[in-house]
Amino acid sequence: MTTGIPLRIAEPTGRYRRSLRRYVLSADRDCAAGGYHNASADIGDVDESERAEASGDNWPHDDPRWPSACGCGYVFAAEDRWQRNDSGIYRLPDGAEFTFRGSFGSTAPPGAMIRASWCDEYAGQPGESWIIALPDGGEWITTQKARGGGFWAVTGTPPGITVSPSIWHNAPTGWHGWIRDGKLVDV
């Protein structure tokens, strides 16, 4: 039960975690452990000046740090996908850091929030977009449209926001709760 997890704004550190990823997206190579064969290896941190413009197949394939196999045991073939990624590292007010990879809610602690300016232009309603990590490992964006239509009313100044109505992430089994006075609270 969530009894009041405080929202905390995480700021970008200007550093990025570089990783090398191998994967296969193919119906005939499904992975019993997670849908498709996938493995990543962190190879170090870089700053803004070293960060590459985009992720992709732009790292030497002879680097021995590339993952050679999926966790299920599948050994990657030369024709399988190669991807270098530089993922942003964020810092919470208490100094704790996390890397934003793919799904914010699965990488950030519950209650962490970051300014998501890249969502502003796609937002369903005007205003600053913030991504908030939820207790079930999911995420919620303050300006997104509700599945049933309409938008949430967001009042206050981050992190001390209040949201109405409640948020039900991955209904019916995910987290269902409120954001009240800057805290995640169960319904």
C-alpha positions in Angstrom: 0.0 0.0 0.0 1.3 3.5 -0.9 0.8 5.7 2.1 2.4 8.8 0.7 5.5 8.6 -1.4 6.8 12.1 -1.9 7.4 13.4 -5.5 11.0 14.5 -6.0 12.4 16.3 -9.0 15.4 14.6 -10.5 17.8 16.8 -12.5 20.0 15.8 -15.4 23.7 15.4 -14.4 25.1 16.1 -17.9 26.5 12.5 -17.9 25.3 9.5 -19.9 25.6 5.8 -19.4 27.0 4.2 -22.6 25.8 0.7 -23.3 26.1 -1.9 -26.0 23.0 -3.8 -26.9 22.3 -6.9 -29.0 18.8 -8.0 -29.8 16.6 -10.0 -32.3 13.1 -9.0 -33.2 11.9 -12.0 -35.1 8.8 -14.2 -34.7 10.8 -17.3 -35.3 13.3 -16.4 -32.5 11.0 -15.7 -29.6 12.7 -15.7 -26.2 10.9 -17.6 -23.4 12.4 -15.1 -20.9 11.0 -11.9 -22.3 9.4 -11.9 -25.7 12.6 -11.5 -27.8 16.3 -12.0 -27.4 17.9 -9.0 -25.8 21.1 -8.2 -23.8 22.9 -5.0 -22.9 26.3 -4.3 -21.3 27.2 -0.9 -19.7 30.7 0.1 -20.8 31.1 3.5 -19.0 29.9 7.0 -18.5 30.4 9.9 -20.9 29.8 13.6 -20.7 27.9 15.8 -23.1 31.0 16.4 -25.3 31.5 12.7 -25.8 27.9 11.8 -26.3 27.1 10.6 -29.8 24.3 12.3 -31.7 22.1 9.2 -31.9 22.1 5.6 -30.9 22.5 2.9 -33.4 24.9 0.6 -35.1 27.9 2.9 -34.8 30.3 1.1 -32.5 33.0 -1.4 -33.7 31.6 -4.9 -33.7 35.0 -6.3 -32.7 34.8 -4.7 -29.2 34.8 -7.6 -26.8 32.3 -5.9 -24.5 29.3 -6.5 -26.8 27.0 -9.1 -25.2 27.4 -12.5 -26.9 24.2 -14.1 -25.6 20.7 -13.4 -24.3 20.0 -14.4 -20.7 18.0 -17.4 -22.0 21.2 -18.8 -23.6 20.5 -17.8 -27.2 23.9 -16.9 -28.8 23.7 -13.8 -31.0 24.5 -14.2 -34.7 26.4 -11.6 -36.8 23.2 -10.6 -38.6 21.3 -9.9 -35.3 20.9 -6.2 -34.3 23.8 -4.1 -32.8 23.0 -0.9 -30.9 25.1 1.6 -29.0 23.1 3.8 -26.5 23.9 6.8 -24.4 21.2 7.1 -21.7 20.8 10.2 -19.5 21.8 9.9 -15.8 19.6 11.9 -13.4 20.2 12.9 -9.8 17.6 13.2 -7.0 17.8 15.8 -4.3 19.3 13.3 -1.8 22.2 12.6 -4.3 20.9 9.2 -5.5 21.3 8.7 -9.3 19.5 6.6 -11.8 19.8 6.1 -15.6 16.7 6.8 -17.7 16.5 3.8 -20.2 13.4 3.1 -22.1 10.6 3.1 -19.5 11.1 5.8 -16.9 9.0 3.9 -14.2 11.2 0.8 -14.5 14.5 2.8 -14.0 13.5 5.6 -11.6 12.4 5.1 -8.0 8.7 5.7 -7.3 7.9 9.4 -6.9 10.9 10.6 -9.1 9.8 13.1 -11.7 11.6 14.8 -14.5 10.7 17.6 -16.9 9.8 16.0 -20.2 10.0 19.0 -22.6 10.1 16.6 -25.6 6.5 15.7 -24.7 5.2 19.3 -24.7 4.6 19.4 -28.4 2.7 16.1 -28.4 0.8 16.8 -25.2 -2.9 16.6 -25.4 -3.3 19.7 -23.3 -1.1 22.8 -22.9 1.4 23.1 -20.1 4.8 21.6 -19.0 5.0 17.9 -19.3 6.5 15.9 -16.4 7.1 12.2 -16.2 6.4 10.6 -12.8 7.6 7.1 -11.8 4.7 5.1 -10.2 4.8 2.5 -7.4 4.1 -0.4 -9.9 7.1 0.4 -12.1 5.0 2.3 -14.5 5.1 6.0 -15.5 2.6 8.7 -16.0 2.9 12.0 -17.9 1.1 15.1 -16.5 -0.2 16.3 -19.9 -1.2 13.0 -21.5 -4.8 12.2 -22.5 -6.7 9.7 -20.4 -7.6 6.4 -22.1 -11.3 7.1 -21.5 -11.0 10.6 -22.9 -10.3 14.0 -21.3 -7.3 15.1 -19.3 -6.2 15.2 -15.7 -6.4 18.5 -13.9 -3.0 19.3 -12.5 -2.6 22.1 -10.0 0.3 23.4 -7.9 4.0 23.8 -8.7 6.2 20.7 -9.2 6.9 18.7 -7.1 3.9 19.9 -4.9 1.2 19.1 -7.5 -2.3 17.7 -7.0 -3.9 15.7 -9.8 -7.6 14.9 -10.3 -9.1 12.4 -11.0 -7.2 9.4 -9.8 -4.6 7.6 -11.9 -5.1 3.9 -12.8 -1.9 2.6 -14.5 -2.4 -0.7 -16.2 -5.9 -1.2 -15.0 -7.1 -3.5 -13.5 -3.9 -4.9 -12.0 -1.6 -1.9 -11.9 -1.2 1.0 -9.4 -4.4 3.0 -8.7 -4.0 6.1 -6.7 -3.9 9.9 -6.4 -1.2 12.5 -6.5 -2.1 14.9 -3.6 0.0 17.8 -2.4 3.1 16.2 -4.0 2.6 12.7 -2.8 1.6 9.4 -4.4 -1.3 8.0 -2.3 -3.4 4.8 -2.9 -7.1 5.0 -3.6 
